[in-house]
Amino acid sequence: MSPGDEQGYGDPVRADDGGGYGYGGSGHTRTRLPDADPYGGARRPGRSSSRSLVTVVGVVVLLIAAIAFANRGGDDSSSSTDSTEAKPKSASTAASGTAPVGTQKAAIPTGYARDAQGAQSAAANYSVALGSAEMFNTARRHEIVDTVYAPDVAAARQADLDTAYSSEKFLTNIGLTKDGTAPTGQTFVSRVIPVGTKVTASSAGKDTVEVWYTSLFGLSGEASTNPVSESWYTTTYQLKWVDNDWKITDFQQKDGPVPVGRDQRASTADDMTKAVEEYGGFTYAR
């Protein structure tokens, strides 16, 4: 067992084979040094001005089309064919109108409804907690695991995680000190941001929920050799209804889907640190 086995847990780099980031249950870590200082304002190779012009024109055309489409709302002259066509359904993660959960334990939302909506909200919120930097603090980690896992699973997970998170070699590989904190002058970032959820199986008291999310992991600081980077994953949770709430019994993780990256300048270490300190996370409940 290693932190790599833990859902949503950062993007600790592996030390055995030298390549990208990942934390999907391999139990190894590696360090990938940046080719250039990402906080020095390095930009990806620029594109031609003609291509930039085409992009701008394309965006303007799409915007005009969107406005025109929106203005059609009051047009009664639509053909009978238009009126009989099936309208697109709302996304599975659209607002339901149901009030969010009103209770919490260990600062994690709890008390979800025993339905598909409740299971998805639980899985999303548990992803955020398990992927947070707080997992590197022993006391806080115990609270999180006891809250999100089923009682018959939590005890075993605690022992495994304590061993993994206290590994000096592991902590060194990801740039942290022996006590799991960031070096002086740097800020440790570990966040999971759910993008979407769906229930893939459901039976009496058991639901399987997939959470697609992006994660931020690394050290923000001028001297960082493990700068904050972005990764994309999908984790499938096995949830069980225990003591009037959804709890995790198991999970599997895979890479992606991964979107195409935009041609944007990397932020400075100072901007990244301020963003992490000033922007809090969300509670995902619908």
C-alpha positions as CSV (number, residue, x, y, z in Angstrom):
1,M,0.0,0.0,0.0
2,S,1.2,3.5,-0.8
3,P,-0.3,6.9,-1.2
4,G,-0.4,6.1,-4.8
5,D,-3.2,3.7,-3.9
6,E,-5.3,6.4,-2.4
7,Q,-7.9,8.1,-4.5
8,G,-7.4,11.7,-5.4
9,Y,-4.1,11.7,-3.7
10,G,-2.0,14.3,-5.4
11,D,0.2,13.4,-8.2
12,P,3.3,12.0,-6.5
13,V,5.9,11.3,-9.0
14,R,7.5,7.9,-9.3
15,A,11.2,7.3,-8.9
16,D,11.5,4.1,-10.8
17,D,11.0,4.9,-14.5
18,G,11.3,8.6,-15.2
19,G,8.2,9.9,-16.9
20,G,5.0,11.8,-16.2
21,Y,3.0,12.1,-13.1
22,G,0.5,9.6,-11.7
23,Y,-0.9,8.1,-8.5
24,G,-3.1,5.3,-9.6
25,G,-2.1,2.5,-7.3
26,S,1.4,1.7,-8.4
27,G,3.0,2.2,-5.0
28,H,6.1,3.9,-6.5
29,T,7.2,7.4,-6.8
30,R,9.4,9.2,-9.2
31,T,10.8,12.7,-9.6
32,R,10.5,14.6,-12.9
33,L,12.5,17.7,-13.1
34,P,11.2,20.6,-15.2
35,D,13.1,21.4,-18.4
36,A,12.9,25.0,-17.6
37,D,11.7,27.2,-14.7
38,P,7.9,27.1,-15.2
39,Y,7.5,30.1,-13.0
40,G,9.8,32.2,-15.1
41,G,7.1,33.0,-17.5
42,A,8.1,30.4,-20.1
43,R,5.5,30.0,-22.8
44,R,4.9,27.2,-25.2
45,P,6.1,27.8,-28.7
46,G,4.0,30.6,-30.2
47,R,1.6,30.1,-33.0
48,S,1.6,32.2,-36.2
49,S,-0.3,35.4,-36.3
50,S,-2.5,34.1,-39.1
51,R,-3.6,31.2,-37.0
52,S,-4.3,33.5,-34.1
53,L,-6.5,35.7,-36.4
54,V,-8.4,32.6,-37.5
55,T,-9.0,31.6,-33.9
56,V,-10.3,35.1,-33.0
57,V,-12.6,35.2,-36.0
58,G,-13.9,31.7,-35.1
59,V,-14.7,32.8,-31.6
60,V,-16.5,35.9,-32.8
61,V,-18.6,33.8,-35.3
62,L,-19.5,31.3,-32.5
63,L,-20.5,34.1,-30.2
64,I,-22.7,35.8,-32.8
65,A,-24.4,32.4,-33.6
66,A,-25.0,31.8,-29.9
67,I,-26.7,35.2,-29.5
68,A,-28.8,34.6,-32.6
69,F,-29.9,31.3,-31.3
70,A,-30.8,32.7,-27.9
71,N,-32.9,35.4,-29.5
72,R,-35.0,32.7,-31.2
73,G,-36.7,31.9,-27.9
74,G,-39.7,34.0,-28.6
75,D,-40.1,33.2,-32.2
76,D,-43.5,31.5,-32.8
77,S,-42.8,30.9,-36.5
78,S,-40.8,27.7,-35.9
79,S,-41.9,24.9,-38.1
80,S,-43.9,21.9,-36.8
81,T,-40.8,19.8,-37.3
82,D,-38.8,21.9,-34.8
83,S,-41.6,21.7,-32.2
84,T,-41.8,17.9,-32.3
85,E,-38.1,17.3,-32.1
86,A,-36.8,15.9,-28.8
87,K,-35.0,18.5,-26.8
88,P,-31.6,17.8,-25.3
89,K,-31.7,16.5,-21.7
90,S,-30.0,18.3,-18.9
91,A,-26.5,17.1,-18.0
92,S,-26.4,14.5,-15.3
93,T,-24.6,17.0,-13.0
94,A,-27.2,19.8,-13.5
95,A,-28.8,21.4,-10.5
96,S,-31.7,19.3,-9.2
97,G,-33.4,21.9,-6.9
98,T,-32.8,19.7,-3.9
99,A,-31.1,21.5,-1.0
100,P,-27.5,20.6,-0.3
101,V,-26.7,18.4,2.7
102,G,-26.9,20.3,6.0
103,T,-24.5,18.3,8.2
104,Q,-20.9,17.5,8.2
105,K,-18.3,15.5,10.1
106,A,-14.6,16.4,10.2
107,A,-15.4,19.4,8.0
108,I,-16.6,17.0,5.2
109,P,-20.3,17.2,4.1
110,T,-22.3,14.1,5.3
111,G,-25.9,13.0,5.5
112,Y,-26.6,12.4,1.8
113,A,-29.9,11.2,0.3
114,R,-30.3,7.5,-0.4
115,D,-30.6,8.0,-4.1
116,A,-28.4,8.5,-7.2
117,Q,-28.0,12.2,-6.5
118,G,-26.9,11.6,-3.0
119,A,-24.4,8.9,-4.1
120,Q,-22.8,11.2,-6.7
121,S,-22.5,14.1,-4.3
122,A,-20.9,11.9,-1.7
123,A,-18.4,10.5,-4.2
124,A,-17.5,14.0,-5.4
125,N,-17.0,15.4,-1.9
126,Y,-15.0,12.4,-0.8
127,S,-12.7,12.8,-3.8
128,V,-12.0,16.4,-2.7
129,A,-11.2,15.3,0.9
130,L,-9.0,12.3,-0.1
131,G,-7.1,14.4,-2.6
132,S,-6.4,17.3,-0.2
133,A,-3.0,18.3,1.3
134,E,-4.6,17.6,4.7
135,M,-4.0,13.9,4.0
136,F,-0.3,14.5,4.8
137,N,-1.2,15.5,8.4
138,T,-1.6,12.3,10.5
139,A,-4.5,13.5,12.7
140,R,-6.4,15.1,9.9
141,R,-5.9,12.0,7.7
142,H,-7.4,9.8,10.4
143,E,-10.5,12.0,10.5
144,I,-10.9,12.0,6.8
145,V,-10.6,8.2,6.4
146,D,-12.9,7.5,9.3
147,T,-15.5,9.8,7.7
148,V,-15.5,8.7,4.1
149,Y,-14.8,4.9,4.4
150,A,-17.2,2.3,5.7
151,P,-16.3,1.3,9.3
152,D,-15.3,-2.2,8.3
153,V,-12.8,-0.8,5.7
154,A,-11.5,2.3,7.5
155,A,-9.3,0.5,10.1
156,A,-7.3,-1.3,7.4
157,R,-7.0,1.8,5.3
158,Q,-5.7,3.8,8.2
159,A,-2.8,1.4,8.9
160,D,-1.8,1.2,5.2
161,L,-2.0,5.0,4.8
162,D,0.0,5.7,7.9
163,T,2.8,3.5,6.6
164,A,2.8,5.1,3.2
165,Y,2.5,8.7,4.2
166,S,5.3,8.5,6.8
167,S,7.8,7.1,4.2
168,E,10.8,9.4,4.3
169,K,11.8,8.3,0.8
170,F,8.3,9.1,-0.6
171,L,8.1,12.5,1.1
172,T,11.6,13.4,-0.2
173,N,10.7,12.4,-3.8
174,I,7.8,14.8,-3.9
175,G,9.8,17.6,-2.3
176,L,8.3,17.6,1.3
177,T,10.2,17.5,4.6
178,K,10.3,14.5,6.8
179,D,7.2,15.7,8.7
180,G,5.2,16.1,5.5
181,T,5.3,19.8,5.2
182,A,6.6,22.1,2.5
183,P,10.2,23.5,2.6
184,T,10.5,27.1,3.8
185,G,9.4,29.6,1.2
186,Q,7.3,27.0,-0.7
187,T,3.6,26.1,-0.6
188,F,2.4,22.5,-1.0
189,V,-0.6,22.1,-3.3
190,S,-2.8,19.0,-3.6
191,R,-6.3,19.5,-4.8
192,V,-9.0,17.5,-6.6
193,I,-11.6,19.4,-8.7
194,P,-14.5,17.1,-9.8
195,V,-15.8,17.9,-13.3
196,G,-18.6,15.4,-13.5
197,T,-20.1,12.3,-12.0
198,K,-22.4,9.4,-13.0
199,V,-23.9,6.3,-11.4
200,T,-23.0,3.2,-13.4
201,A,-24.6,0.5,-11.2
202,S,-27.1,0.5,-8.4
203,S,-28.6,-2.2,-6.2
204,A,-30.0,-2.5,-2.7
205,G,-27.8,-0.2,-0.6
206,K,-24.9,-0.2,-3.0
207,D,-24.0,2.2,-5.8
208,T,-21.1,2.5,-8.2
209,V,-20.2,6.1,-9.0
210,E,-17.6,7.4,-11.4
211,V,-16.0,10.8,-10.7
212,W,-14.1,12.5,-13.5
213,Y,-11.8,15.2,-12.1
214,T,-8.7,17.2,-12.6
215,S,-6.0,17.4,-9.9
216,L,-3.4,20.0,-9.0
217,F,-0.2,18.7,-7.3
218,G,3.2,20.1,-6.5
219,L,5.2,22.8,-4.7
220,S,4.7,26.4,-5.5
221,G,7.9,28.4,-5.0
222,E,10.9,29.8,-6.8
223,A,13.1,26.9,-5.8
224,S,10.6,24.2,-6.4
225,T,11.8,21.2,-8.5
226,N,8.3,19.7,-8.4
227,P,6.1,22.6,-9.7
228,V,2.4,22.5,-9.5
229,S,1.0,20.5,-12.5
230,E,-2.4,19.4,-13.7
231,S,-3.6,15.9,-14.3
232,W,-6.9,14.2,-15.2
233,Y,-8.4,11.0,-13.9
234,T,-11.6,9.1,-13.5
235,T,-12.1,7.2,-10.2
236,T,-14.8,4.6,-9.8
237,Y,-16.1,4.3,-6.3
238,Q,-18.0,1.4,-4.7
239,L,-20.3,3.0,-2.2
240,K,-22.4,1.3,0.5
241,W,-25.3,2.7,2.5
242,V,-24.1,2.5,6.1
243,D,-25.6,4.2,9.2
244,N,-27.9,6.4,7.0
245,D,-25.1,7.6,4.7
246,W,-23.0,6.7,1.7
247,K,-19.5,5.3,2.5
248,I,-16.6,4.1,0.4
249,T,-15.8,0.4,0.3
250,D,-13.4,0.3,-2.6
251,F,-12.3,2.2,-5.7
252,Q,-10.5,1.9,-9.0
253,Q,-8.7,4.7,-10.9
254,K,-7.7,5.3,-14.5
255,D,-6.2,8.2,-16.5
256,G,-8.3,10.7,-18.4
257,P,-10.3,11.7,-20.3
258,V,-7.6,14.4,-20.8
259,P,-8.5,17.6,-22.7
260,V,-6.1,19.3,-25.1
261,G,-4.0,21.9,-23.3
262,R,-4.4,25.6,-24.2
263,D,-1.5,27.9,-25.2
264,Q,-1.3,29.8,-21.9
265,R,1.6,31.3,-20.0
266,A,2.4,29.5,-16.8
267,S,1.7,31.7,-13.7
268,T,4.5,32.8,-11.5
269,A,5.2,31.1,-8.2
270,D,3.8,34.1,-6.3
271,D,0.5,34.1,-8.3
272,M,0.1,30.3,-7.8
273,T,0.7,30.6,-4.1
274,K,-1.8,33.4,-3.7
275,A,-4.5,31.5,-5.7
276,V,-4.1,28.5,-3.5
277,E,-4.3,30.5,-0.3
278,E,-7.1,32.8,-1.4
279,Y,-9.5,30.5,-3.4
280,G,-11.2,27.9,-1.3
281,G,-12.8,24.7,-2.6
282,F,-16.4,23.9,-3.1
283,T,-18.9,21.5,-1.6
284,Y,-20.4,19.3,-4.3
285,A,-24.0,18.5,-3.4
286,R,-27.0,18.8,-5.7
